[in-house]
Amino acid sequence: MNKIDIKKEIDLFEEFVPEMIPNTGSYESPYLFYNSALEKLRQGSDDMAIILLKKVVTSSEFVPEAYALLALCLYKNKEENEAHEVLKTLLSVDPGNEQAKHYMDKLFEAQGRKRSNTIVRPVKKVPILTEQKGSKVKVTPEQKPKKERPVKESAKSDQEQKNMTREISTRIRKEIESQEGRVRKPSGTNQNSGFGVVFAFLLLFLAVGAVVGYVVGNNKGQGAVKGVQDSVLQYQQQIQEYQQKEGQWEKTLEEHQKTIDQLRKEKGDLEGQMKAFEEDKKNRVVKEQLDDIETMIARSEFTVAVEALKDLPPEDLNEENKQARQVLYEQAHEGFCGLMFDQGMVQYNNGQYQAALDLFESAIQTGYKSEDDADLHYRAGRSLYEMGDYEKCVTYFKVIADQYPDYKNTDYTYYYTGRAYQYTEQYEKAKEVYIYARDNFPRSSLRDSIFTRINEVNAKLD
């Protein structure tokens, strides 16, 4: 009979974009139900789509597209009489709806079709949303006047059933809201708890759609009420099952978290033990090196010992090895400076002043203040003096004058300092140094030489 392709016609329907939907933030918006119905149709779930569309046509908003789509879905699922009633309802509210007229003509050409006993809720006088230059204007269509009919007993019984159904629906809604309050979790719960809440809300949404669709589309008195109650009890049981699963998931997560915490603690303990082991290993190696250096010192291998100590900086050692190193450091440097002084004196006495200077300076450059430090500076200065380097020899002599005033050869230090100034024709400085030596060292074996040098400098100055 039909001369149109139902599936192609359904595919032509489009979703409402958010900008066209009033009260977009409300999840009870009939426009959102309409969009959800289209999505269900694309997924092949006609039954769920019909339930959602019935929610739309029974809402306070007039959505003509929902009537037309519902009629097609019902016709597709062999509910031709009910589809016919839906189109008639749409045309009673919106007589000029071309889409409804088209479907009525194509789907129900034969007149006098037997009407369905299924009751479709009459559409109230509601505003129609139309677009006018980007804004929405509400237009109230006039319903056709209905003929007065005598009230029969059966009609009264139907009215009582409707009232009872409405009362039951109210109780069901309150029960669902109560269940919603039980499912809702306080803020701060974990992500799995949030998943459980979302899933419970989805179940409640489906429950509401099923209940309203069942009551509106299949108003069959006490049997419908019983079916509604059974559906609510079933969804309550499902919610309880998911709450139990959610509790099990939370318990499992807590156990896993405890395991993770324990593993982290064990990891920290192992890292601490590993660090202590590495530190102990390092200290043992250093102790062995210090023992070797001690053996070198015992063998008078001071030069090798000093070089070996350079490889063990004190900041890298523990307190015990640091103290042992300090003892060995003093022994090694004391022995090294004494050795350099003795070997330097051999070269000095043999007139090998450069070789002697090298040995004296190698000890001075260690920076260690040994017992021979004053002698080392004096002999280094004398070696330079003997080689004719008068300017440089004065720097070593000044160290003795500044740091070792009680040195046994201090008078000689001043005398040769004066001679160096005299040779470099710095007569004023030379005279000053000679006079200081004359006045402060009256018993010096160089006293006569000091007076002679003063006379020579005065002659130069005159």
Protein Blocks (a to p, Z undefined) as FASTA:
>chain_A
ZZcdfklmmmmpccddfklpghklpmkbfklmmmmmmmmmmnopaklmmmmmmmmmmmmb
dcfklmmmmmmmmmmnopamlmmmmmmmmmmmmmmlmklmmmmmmmmmpghiacdfbdcd
ddddddddddeehiacdddddddddddddddfklmmmmmmmmmmmmmmmmmmmmmmmmmm
mmpccehiafklmmmmmmmmmmmmmmmmmmmmmmmmmcghjmlmmmmmmmmmmmmmmmmm
mmmmmmmmmmmmmmmmmmmmmmmmmmmmmmmmmmmmmmmmmmmmmmmmmmmmmmmmmnop
aklmmmmmmmmcfklpcfklmmmmmmmmmmmmmmmmmmmmmmmmmmmmnopamlmmmmmm
mmmmnopacfklmmmmmmmmmmmmmnopaklmmmmmmmmmmmmmmbfklmmmmmmmmmmm
mmnopaklmmmmmmmmmmmmmmbcklmmmmmmmmmmmmmmZZ
